[in-house]
Amino acid sequence: TLRGTVVGVKGSVVAGSLMEDGLHARIRFSDDVEYWMEPVGLKINRAPENLYAFYRNADIIPSGGICAAEDRVDVGQILSMQANFVVNEKSRGGGGGGTICTADLGVDADWEYFQAWGGQTESQINSVINSVNVQYEGSVNLTHAISSIIVRSSSNDPYTSSDAGTLLDQFRSEWQNNQGGIPHDIAHLFTGRSMQGSTIGIAWLSSVCSSVKYGLAESDCCGSFGCST
């Protein structure tokens, strides 16, 4: 993965990864305007290898799916959390300039995800997390450090359901019973399954560093790098 800036543009951040088909990148400016870039050779027949798409957040085709939560948090609690964050930001001078905290992230990729990405599975996961961190670092002064990636290269993996809630329970059970030796403040499952219904992602809320610190997503449901992130 790569990190950098746009030459001559103060406050810009670029997070990218050089994959087999070319460079995939997220470009964020200090006013929170964002652009994405990725090669289109695998998406458009007979497209030249050096042809890239540049697009804004508003250009990303929506998936139509939703991200669900296993526990509901009262709206007042959410507003209180947001207010406390704003106060803390002001005390640090604002602008996301405070100390960046790090959360250890354990990652699992199921058989279906491995089938989609093969030898690039770990590279794709690193690319997505590198891009996701741009958002977290700029918004809440948090970054994720991947502690381990488990790639299920056999169909005999512990995940059998395409129901989001059931799959989340299977993921939690697997990591609590069999993956306790992997340091993680939170863990995420990248699934290549076509999930039932409209749910494409699910997690427990307010769960970091707890016994329900788990979430999952049908990461590549939508076709673009921006949507995957």
Contacts in CASP RR format, 6 or more apart in sequence:
PFRMAT RR
TARGET T0000
AUTHOR 0000-0000-0000
METHOD contacts of the structure
MODEL  1
TLRGTVVGVKGSVVAGSLMEDGLHARIRFSDDVEYWMEPVGLKINRAPEN
LYAFYRNADIIPSGGICAAEDRVDVGQILSMQANFVVNEKSRGGGGGGTI
CTADLGVDADWEYFQAWGGQTESQINSVINSVNVQYEGSVNLTHAISSII
VRSSSNDPYTSSDAGTLLDQFRSEWQNNQGGIPHDIAHLFTGRSMQGSTI
GIAWLSSVCSSVKYGLAESDCCGSFGCST
1 15 0 8 1.000
1 16 0 8 1.000
1 17 0 8 1.000
1 126 0 8 1.000
1 127 0 8 1.000
1 130 0 8 1.000
2 14 0 8 1.000
2 15 0 8 1.000
2 16 0 8 1.000
2 17 0 8 1.000
2 18 0 8 1.000
2 25 0 8 1.000
2 130 0 8 1.000
3 13 0 8 1.000
3 14 0 8 1.000
3 15 0 8 1.000
3 16 0 8 1.000
3 130 0 8 1.000
4 13 0 8 1.000
4 14 0 8 1.000
4 15 0 8 1.000
5 11 0 8 1.000
5 12 0 8 1.000
5 13 0 8 1.000
5 14 0 8 1.000
6 12 0 8 1.000
6 14 0 8 1.000
6 27 0 8 1.000
6 29 0 8 1.000
9 29 0 8 1.000
10 30 0 8 1.000
11 29 0 8 1.000
11 30 0 8 1.000
12 27 0 8 1.000
12 28 0 8 1.000
12 29 0 8 1.000
12 30 0 8 1.000
13 27 0 8 1.000
13 28 0 8 1.000
13 134 0 8 1.000
14 25 0 8 1.000
14 26 0 8 1.000
14 27 0 8 1.000
14 28 0 8 1.000
15 25 0 8 1.000
15 26 0 8 1.000
15 130 0 8 1.000
15 131 0 8 1.000
15 133 0 8 1.000
15 134 0 8 1.000
16 23 0 8 1.000
16 24 0 8 1.000
16 25 0 8 1.000
16 26 0 8 1.000
16 127 0 8 1.000
16 130 0 8 1.000
16 131 0 8 1.000
17 23 0 8 1.000
17 24 0 8 1.000
17 25 0 8 1.000
17 123 0 8 1.000
17 126 0 8 1.000
17 127 0 8 1.000
17 130 0 8 1.000
19 120 0 8 1.000
19 123 0 8 1.000
19 124 0 8 1.000
19 127 0 8 1.000
20 120 0 8 1.000
21 39 0 8 1.000
21 41 0 8 1.000
21 42 0 8 1.000
21 49 0 8 1.000
22 39 0 8 1.000
22 49 0 8 1.000
23 37 0 8 1.000
23 38 0 8 1.000
23 39 0 8 1.000
23 52 0 8 1.000
24 37 0 8 1.000
24 38 0 8 1.000
24 39 0 8 1.000
24 127 0 8 1.000
24 225 0 8 1.000
25 36 0 8 1.000
25 37 0 8 1.000
25 38 0 8 1.000
26 34 0 8 1.000
26 35 0 8 1.000
26 36 0 8 1.000
26 131 0 8 1.000
26 134 0 8 1.000
26 225 0 8 1.000
26 226 0 8 1.000
26 229 0 8 1.000
27 34 0 8 1.000
27 35 0 8 1.000
27 36 0 8 1.000
27 37 0 8 1.000
28 34 0 8 1.000
28 134 0 8 1.000
33 56 0 8 1.000
34 56 0 8 1.000
34 57 0 8 1.000
35 54 0 8 1.000
35 55 0 8 1.000
35 56 0 8 1.000
36 53 0 8 1.000
36 54 0 8 1.000
36 55 0 8 1.000
36 56 0 8 1.000
36 57 0 8 1.000
36 60 0 8 1.000
36 224 0 8 1.000
36 225 0 8 1.000
36 226 0 8 1.000
37 52 0 8 1.000
37 53 0 8 1.000
37 54 0 8 1.000
37 55 0 8 1.000
38 52 0 8 1.000
38 53 0 8 1.000
38 224 0 8 1.000
38 225 0 8 1.000
38 226 0 8 1.000
39 49 0 8 1.000
39 50 0 8 1.000
39 51 0 8 1.000
39 52 0 8 1.000
39 53 0 8 1.000
40 47 0 8 1.000
40 51 0 8 1.000
40 52 0 8 1.000
40 53 0 8 1.000
41 47 0 8 1.000
41 48 0 8 1.000
41 49 0 8 1.000
41 51 0 8 1.000
43 223 0 8 1.000
44 51 0 8 1.000
55 224 0 8 1.000
60 222 0 8 1.000
60 224 0 8 1.000
60 226 0 8 1.000
60 227 0 8 1.000
61 222 0 8 1.000
61 223 0 8 1.000
61 224 0 8 1.000
61 227 0 8 1.000
62 222 0 8 1.000
62 227 0 8 1.000
63 200 0 8 1.000
63 221 0 8 1.000
63 222 0 8 1.000
63 227 0 8 1.000
64 198 0 8 1.000
65 198 0 8 1.000
65 199 0 8 1.000
65 200 0 8 1.000
65 221 0 8 1.000
66 198 0 8 1.000
66 199 0 8 1.000
66 200 0 8 1.000
66 201 0 8 1.000
67 199 0 8 1.000
67 200 0 8 1.000
67 201 0 8 1.000
67 202 0 8 1.000
67 203 0 8 1.000
67 217 0 8 1.000
68 164 0 8 1.000
68 165 0 8 1.000
68 199 0 8 1.000
68 201 0 8 1.000
68 202 0 8 1.000
69 202 0 8 1.000
69 203 0 8 1.000
69 204 0 8 1.000
69 205 0 8 1.000
70 165 0 8 1.000
70 168 0 8 1.000
70 202 0 8 1.000
70 203 0 8 1.000
70 204 0 8 1.000
70 205 0 8 1.000
70 212 0 8 1.000
71 204 0 8 1.000
71 205 0 8 1.000
71 206 0 8 1.000
71 207 0 8 1.000
71 212 0 8 1.000
72 205 0 8 1.000
73 205 0 8 1.000
73 206 0 8 1.000
85 140 0 8 1.000
89 95 0 8 1.000
89 96 0 8 1.000
92 98 0 8 1.000
95 138 0 8 1.000
96 138 0 8 1.000
96 139 0 8 1.000
96 141 0 8 1.000
97 141 0 8 1.000
98 141 0 8 1.000
99 141 0 8 1.000
100 137 0 8 1.000
100 141 0 8 1.000
100 142 0 8 1.000
100 143 0 8 1.000
101 141 0 8 1.000
101 142 0 8 1.000
101 143 0 8 1.000
102 142 0 8 1.000
102 143 0 8 1.000
102 144 0 8 1.000
102 145 0 8 1.000
103 142 0 8 1.000
103 143 0 8 1.000
103 144 0 8 1.000
103 145 0 8 1.000
103 185 0 8 1.000
103 186 0 8 1.000
103 208 0 8 1.000
104 144 0 8 1.000
104 145 0 8 1.000
104 147 0 8 1.000
104 183 0 8 1.000
104 184 0 8 1.000
104 185 0 8 1.000
104 186 0 8 1.000
105 129 0 8 1.000
105 144 0 8 1.000
105 145 0 8 1.000
105 146 0 8 1.000
105 147 0 8 1.000
105 184 0 8 1.000
105 185 0 8 1.000
105 186 0 8 1.000
105 187 0 8 1.000
105 188 0 8 1.000
106 146 0 8 1.000
106 147 0 8 1.000
106 148 0 8 1.000
106 149 0 8 1.000
106 182 0 8 1.000
106 184 0 8 1.000
106 186 0 8 1.000
106 187 0 8 1.000
106 188 0 8 1.000
107 125 0 8 1.000
107 129 0 8 1.000
107 146 0 8 1.000
107 148 0 8 1.000
107 149 0 8 1.000
107 150 0 8 1.000
107 187 0 8 1.000
107 188 0 8 1.000
107 189 0 8 1.000
107 190 0 8 1.000
108 149 0 8 1.000
108 150 0 8 1.000
108 152 0 8 1.000
108 171 0 8 1.000
108 174 0 8 1.000
108 175 0 8 1.000
108 179 0 8 1.000
108 187 0 8 1.000
108 188 0 8 1.000
108 189 0 8 1.000
108 190 0 8 1.000
109 117 0 8 1.000
109 121 0 8 1.000
109 125 0 8 1.000
109 149 0 8 1.000
109 150 0 8 1.000
109 151 0 8 1.000
109 152 0 8 1.000
109 189 0 8 1.000
109 190 0 8 1.000
109 191 0 8 1.000
110 152 0 8 1.000
110 157 0 8 1.000
110 159 0 8 1.000
110 189 0 8 1.000
110 190 0 8 1.000
110 191 0 8 1.000
110 192 0 8 1.000
110 193 0 8 1.000
111 152 0 8 1.000
111 153 0 8 1.000
111 154 0 8 1.000
111 155 0 8 1.000
111 157 0 8 1.000
111 159 0 8 1.000
112 191 0 8 1.000
112 192 0 8 1.000
112 193 0 8 1.000
113 121 0 8 1.000
113 152 0 8 1.000
113 190 0 8 1.000
113 191 0 8 1.000
113 192 0 8 1.000
113 219 0 8 1.000
113 220 0 8 1.000
114 121 0 8 1.000
114 151 0 8 1.000
114 152 0 8 1.000
114 153 0 8 1.000
115 192 0 8 1.000
116 192 0 8 1.000
116 220 0 8 1.000
117 123 0 8 1.000
117 124 0 8 1.000
121 149 0 8 1.000
121 151 0 8 1.000
122 149 0 8 1.000
122 151 0 8 1.000
125 146 0 8 1.000
125 149 0 8 1.000
125 190 0 8 1.000
126 146 0 8 1.000
126 149 0 8 1.000
127 225 0 8 1.000
128 190 0 8 1.000
128 219 0 8 1.000
128 228 0 8 1.000
128 229 0 8 1.000
129 144 0 8 1.000
129 146 0 8 1.000
131 225 0 8 1.000
131 226 0 8 1.000
131 229 0 8 1.000
132 144 0 8 1.000
132 229 0 8 1.000
133 143 0 8 1.000
133 144 0 8 1.000
136 142 0 8 1.000
136 143 0 8 1.000
136 144 0 8 1.000
137 143 0 8 1.000
144 186 0 8 1.000
147 182 0 8 1.000
147 183 0 8 1.000
147 184 0 8 1.000
148 182 0 8 1.000
148 183 0 8 1.000
148 184 0 8 1.000
150 179 0 8 1.000
152 159 0 8 1.000
158 170 0 8 1.000
158 173 0 8 1.000
158 174 0 8 1.000
158 178 0 8 1.000
159 167 0 8 1.000
159 170 0 8 1.000
159 171 0 8 1.000
159 174 0 8 1.000
159 189 0 8 1.000
159 191 0 8 1.000
159 193 0 8 1.000
160 170 0 8 1.000
161 167 0 8 1.000
161 170 0 8 1.000
162 193 0 8 1.000
162 194 0 8 1.000
162 195 0 8 1.000
162 196 0 8 1.000
163 195 0 8 1.000
163 196 0 8 1.000
164 195 0 8 1.000
164 196 0 8 1.000
164 199 0 8 1.000
164 200 0 8 1.000
164 201 0 8 1.000
164 202 0 8 1.000
164 216 0 8 1.000
165 199 0 8 1.000
165 202 0 8 1.000
167 189 0 8 1.000
167 191 0 8 1.000
167 193 0 8 1.000
167 195 0 8 1.000
167 202 0 8 1.000
167 216 0 8 1.000
168 189 0 8 1.000
168 202 0 8 1.000
168 203 0 8 1.000
168 204 0 8 1.000
168 214 0 8 1.000
168 215 0 8 1.000
168 216 0 8 1.000
171 187 0 8 1.000
171 189 0 8 1.000
171 214 0 8 1.000
171 215 0 8 1.000
171 216 0 8 1.000
172 212 0 8 1.000
172 214 0 8 1.000
175 182 0 8 1.000
175 184 0 8 1.000
175 187 0 8 1.000
175 214 0 8 1.000
176 211 0 8 1.000
179 187 0 8 1.000
184 213 0 8 1.000
185 208 0 8 1.000
185 209 0 8 1.000
185 213 0 8 1.000
186 207 0 8 1.000
186 208 0 8 1.000
186 209 0 8 1.000
186 213 0 8 1.000
186 214 0 8 1.000
186 215 0 8 1.000
187 213 0 8 1.000
187 214 0 8 1.000
187 215 0 8 1.000
188 214 0 8 1.000
188 215 0 8 1.000
188 216 0 8 1.000
188 217 0 8 1.000
189 214 0 8 1.000
189 215 0 8 1.000
189 216 0 8 1.000
189 217 0 8 1.000
190 216 0 8 1.000
190 217 0 8 1.000
190 219 0 8 1.000
191 216 0 8 1.000
191 217 0 8 1.000
191 218 0 8 1.000
191 219 0 8 1.000
192 218 0 8 1.000
192 219 0 8 1.000
192 220 0 8 1.000
193 218 0 8 1.000
194 218 0 8 1.000
194 221 0 8 1.000
195 201 0 8 1.000
195 218 0 8 1.000
195 221 0 8 1.000
200 217 0 8 1.000
200 218 0 8 1.000
200 221 0 8 1.000
201 215 0 8 1.000
201 216 0 8 1.000
201 217 0 8 1.000
201 218 0 8 1.000
202 215 0 8 1.000
202 216 0 8 1.000
203 214 0 8 1.000
203 215 0 8 1.000
203 216 0 8 1.000
204 210 0 8 1.000
204 212 0 8 1.000
204 213 0 8 1.000
204 214 0 8 1.000
204 215 0 8 1.000
207 213 0 8 1.000
207 214 0 8 1.000
219 228 0 8 1.000
220 228 0 8 1.000
221 227 0 8 1.000
222 228 0 8 1.000
END
